[in-house]
Amino acid sequence: MLTIAAPSQEEVRRRNLGALLRYVHIHGATSRAELTDRLGLNRSTIGALTADLAAAGLIREETPPKTGRAGRPSLVVRPRSSRVYAYALSIEVDRLRAARVGLGGRVLDSRTAHRPRGLQILETIGPLTDLVRDMRRAVPAGSSCVGGGVAVTGTVRGADGTVRISSPVGRVADPVGEALGSELGHDHALVVANAADVGALGEHVRGAAAPFDDVIYLHGDVGIGSGIIAGGRPVTGHGGHGGEAGHMVVNPHGRACGCGSRGCWETEIGEQALLQRAGQAGATGRDAVLAVMDAAGRGDQAAGAAIRHVADWLGFGVVNLVNIFNPNAVVFGGTLSELYLAGSAQVHSRLSTMALPGREHVRLRTPLLGDDASLMGAAELAFERLLEDPLVAAGG
């Protein structure tokens, strides 16, 4: 008979420390009384845990303002956002971004640089490193960096952060995490993940998908990325190569795709699909997409017809995903945010006529975090080690 050993007191303590710090990290300033209620622990245990976290420099406790009520007010626990931070980096099609994000999700500093289309993935390492070094000059003394997360447009192998890209921005397979870590001289691992997976994480923790545990996040630019969360956990597939909804074949007789197939979803709803339909085949980038949206709003018939056509294909693919995963919410990021808002009638029409029974609960939303979804998700990747075991990660 197999006997499973009960967790030791130290294991229970560390688990409780992680649960408390995670709650404060996500929800912000929280009273001890609320922590007692939410975590199901008694007051003395909460007091001991907050004392340990405060000693490690991760949280601070404050007396709340007087309310005039009788009795001693419950202390308020806050994350040390200005002291404990992580770096969040985003390698996008047209730009590079870096942010210093404090515990609790507060953006302390940020930088942006243009990325010319065609600039190879390893050629972005130098400019990204410059952004981080520039931010480092402004870091207050006594601050503590717990790691870094990197969101990148491309397929990421989870084990080592190798990025594979097959698109108009190049065909590469490069160890981005290793290269960035080497340049930055980082004491902690840089966690690399696909931008759509990271965007899904950001919106799930702090954005439009926060109330839900089953979510599909779709991100549009040159191609279409997708991040899937099921049961509150990311679904990335073997080796981190799953979730490529943009290469779901929806039109077998459609256009050739950069992946070598034909009629992939991204050939029907990606940036170029809309621009070509609108008669703007030579244009590229989000500004060009927004110009089509603006033209349609001013009554341009060609632009309006292009949006309706592409939005219909957007709805077609969304229904496939909804029927397979039955999520609580689908969040549209990148250029898909504008496309959905302009063509929501077509998307909802597909959903109402093609979705299987039991999908009536599905919400269609745009990102609450906007373009920062990937940055905030990258920060969450970096904080995960700290939240799993606060005292070890903080050196306690």
N, C-alpha and C positions, 0 to 999 in steps of 0.2 A: 504494500500500500504506500502510495506516494504521500509524503508529508511535506507540506509547504511551510517553511518557517515564517513566523509572524515578523513584521518589520520591527527593527530595534527602535528604542526611544530616540536615538539620534536620527534615524531615517525619518521617523514621524515628524520630528522637530524641523528638519530641513525641508520636508514636504510642506509643512505648514508655513514656514518662512516664505517659500516660493509662492504659495497660494495667496498669502497676505500681500506680498510685494506686487504680484501680478494684478490683484484687484485694485490696488492704489495706482499702479501704472496705467491701467485702462480707464478707471473711473475718476481719478484725480483725488482731491482732498476728501477724506472720508473720516467720520467720527469713529472712535473706538467702539461706541455702541452699535453702529451699523456694521462694523467688521465682525463683532460678536454675533450679530444676527445672521449676516450673509455667509460667514464661514463655518457657522455651527460650533464655535469654540467658546469656552467660558472666558470671563473677563480677565482672570489672572493669567491665563494662557496668552490672550491677546496682548496683555501688558508685557509679558516676558518676550514675546516675539518682536513687538515694536521696539523694545529696549535693545535687542540684538541688532535689528536693522538700523536703528539710530546710531549705535556704536560703530557700525560698519560704514556710516556716512551715506546710507542709501535713502533714508527718510528723516523727517524731522516732525516733532510733535508740538502743537501750539494750543494755547487756551483760546477757545472761541470767544467772540464778542459777547458781552453780557446781554441776556435776553429778558431779564426781570423775573424769570421763573425761579421757583424755589429749588434748592438742591445744587449739587456740584455738577457743572457742565462736563460733558464727555470731551476728552482731548481730541483734537483733529490731527489726523496723520496725513502728511503731504510728501510726495516724492521730491528728492533733492535734484530737481530738474537742471538747475544752473551748475551743479557740481558733477553729476554723473551723466555721461552722454555717449552716443555712438555716432559714427559717420555713416551716412546714407548716400550712395552714389547711384546715378542712373545714366546708362549709355543708351541714348535714343537715336532715332534715325537722323534727326536734324540738329540735335543739341546734346550737350553733356551737362549734367547737373550734380552738384554736391551739396550736402547739408550736414550740419552738426545738430543732432536731435537729442534733447535732454530726456532723461527718464520721465515718463508720463506723456511723451509725445509732443513736447514743446520744441518747436524749431528755434534754435538759438542763433543760427547763422546759416547763410546759403550763398552759393555762387553758381553762375551759368556761363557756358561757353558754346559758341556755335560749332556744330560738327558738319563739315561739308559732306554731301552725299558722295559715297565712294571711298571715304576715309576708312581704311581697314581697321578691324577691331583692336589690334595691338597698337595701332597708331593713335588710339584714343588714350592710352595709358599715360603718356606724358602730359597732355592737357588736363586730364583728371587729377593727376598727382599735383600739378601746379595749383589747382583749385583747393585741394585739401591743405597743401602747405600754406596757402594764403590764409585760410581759416585758422590754422594752427597758431599763427602769430597773434590772434586775438583771444586765444583761450586763457581764461583767468588762472592764476597760480592756484594750486590745490585741487584742480579739476581731475576727474578720472575718466579715461576712455575705456569702454568695455568691449569694443570691437567695431566691426564695420559690415555693412550689407551692400550688395551691388545688384541692381536690377538691370538686365540687359535684353535688348530685343534680339532674340535668337534662341535656339534650343540649347539648354544647359544640361550637362552631365553632372548630376548631383554630387557624385563622389569627390570630384576634384575641381569643379567649377570650369571645366572646359566648355567653350561656347562654339556651337556650330551654326553658321548662317548660310542660307541658300536663298538669296533675294537680290534685288537691285543694289543693295549696299555691299555685296561681295559674298564669296564662298570661302569660309575660313573655319578652322577648328583650332582655337587657341586657348591656353590656360590663363584666363583672365584673372582669376583670384590669385594665382601664384605670381603673375607679373605685377599686379597692383601691390600685393603684399611686399614683394621684393623692393619696389620703388619707394614705398612709404615707410619701410622699416618697421612694419606694424608688429606689436607684441602679441596681438590677438589675430585669430583667423578671420579672413574676409570671406563671408558667405555669399556665394553668387547664385542667383536664381533668375529664371525667365521673368520678363517684365510683367506679363499678364498674370502669372502665378503670384507675383509680389503685389500687383495691383489688387488682386482678389483678397490677399491677406490684409492689405491696408484698409480696404473698404469693409472687410468683415470685422476688423478690430475697432475702427474709428469712423467708419463712413456709413454709406447708404445701406449696407448689408449687416450692420451691427446687430439688429434684432434677430438675425436668422442664422441657422446652422447649415443650410443647404443652399449654395449660391453658385451661380455661373457669372463670371466677369469676362466681358468681351472687350478687347482693345483693338482699335483700328488705326492704321497708318498706311504704309506701303502694303503691308500684309495684315492678317487678322490673327491676333493671339487670344488665347482663352485660358482662364484660371478657374479651377473647379474646387469647391469646398463641399464636402459631404460629411454630415454628422459632426460639423465643427472642425474637420481636419482637411488639410490640402490633399488633393488627389493628383499626383504627379506622374504616376506610372513607373514602370521599371526603368531605373537609371535616371529618373527625372525627365524622360522624353515623352510623357503623355500629354494629353490635353491639346493636341494640335487640331482644334476644330476648324481652323482656317483651311485645312487640307481635307476636310470632309467633302467628298464629291457630291455636288448637288445638280450638276448639269453635264452628263457624260459627253454631250456633243458641244460643249462650250469651249472657251478659250484655253490655250495651253498655259500651264502654270509653271512657275520657276522650279517647282519640285520635280518636274518631269511628267506629272500627270496632266489631266485635262478636266476642266469644269470644276475645279476646287472652289469652295465657297468664297475664298478671298478674290478669285478672278471675277466674281459677280458683285461683291460689295466693298472691295478695297478702294483705295484712293483713286487708282487709274480707271477703275470701272465707272465711277461716277464722273470723272473729268472727261473721259472719252464720250460718254453718253451726252454730256452737256456741250460737246463740241470744243473742249479745251484739252485735247490730247497732248499738247506740248507742255502743259503746265504741270507742276508738282508741288507737293507740300500742303500743309494745313491751311495756309492763307488762301491757296487756290480753291480748296474745298469750301472754305467759308465764303469765298466770293460767289460760288455757285448757289449756296444757300441764300445769300443776300439778293442775288439776281432773281431767284424764285420768289422771294418775298416781295419783290417789286413788280412781279407779274410776268417775268420772262418765261415764256411757254416751254422753251427747250430745257431750261434749267429745272422747271417744275416737273416736266415729264421724266427727266433723268432721275430726279429724287424719288419719284413714285416707283419707277422701275427698279432701282437699286434697293429701295426700302422694302419692296415686295420680296426680293431675294433675301434680304435681311430677315424678314419674318419667316420665310421658308426654312432657313437654317435654324433659327431660334426654336421653331416648333419641333424640329428633329431633336435638339438638345433637351428641350422640355419633356418630350415624350420619353427620352432615355433616362434622364436624371431626376425628373420631377422636383425641381428646386423650389425653394420659397421665393427666390428673387433672381432676376437676370439684370445685371448692371452693365450699361453701355459706356465704355470709356474711349478716349482718344477721339478720332473723327467720327466714330460710331455714335458718340453722344449727340452731335449736331444732326447726323443723319436720322437717328431715332426721333428726335424732337420734331424734325421737319416732315418725317414720313411715318409718324406714329399710327396713322389711320391704316396704312397698309400692313404694318407689323401686327396690330391688334386684330385686323381682319383675318390674317393667316392663323393667328393663335386661336381665335374663336371658332374657325371652321375646320382646323386640322388637328388641334390638340386632343389627346385622348381624355375620356372622363376622369375626374379627380385632379385636374390641373387648374381648376378655376381659381385657386388660391395664389397663383404665380403673380408676383409683382414685377413690372418692368420699370427700371429706374436709371437715372443718370448718376454719376459719382458725386457723393457729397464732398469728397476731397478734391474733386476736379483733376487737374494735371498732377497734383501732388500724391496721388494714390500710390504710384510706384515708389516714390521717395519714402513715404511713411511706411509702406510695406517693407522696404529694404531696412529701415531702422528697426522694425519689429524682428526681422531675421537676426540682426545683430544683438538685440536685447534678449533673445531667447535663452542663451546660455546663462545669463544672469538670473533670469526669472525661474529657470529650472533649479538652480542651486545658488542662491544669493551670496552666501558667505564664501564659498569656494571661488566664484567668479569675481567677487569683490576683494579677494585676498584675505577673507576672514577665517 
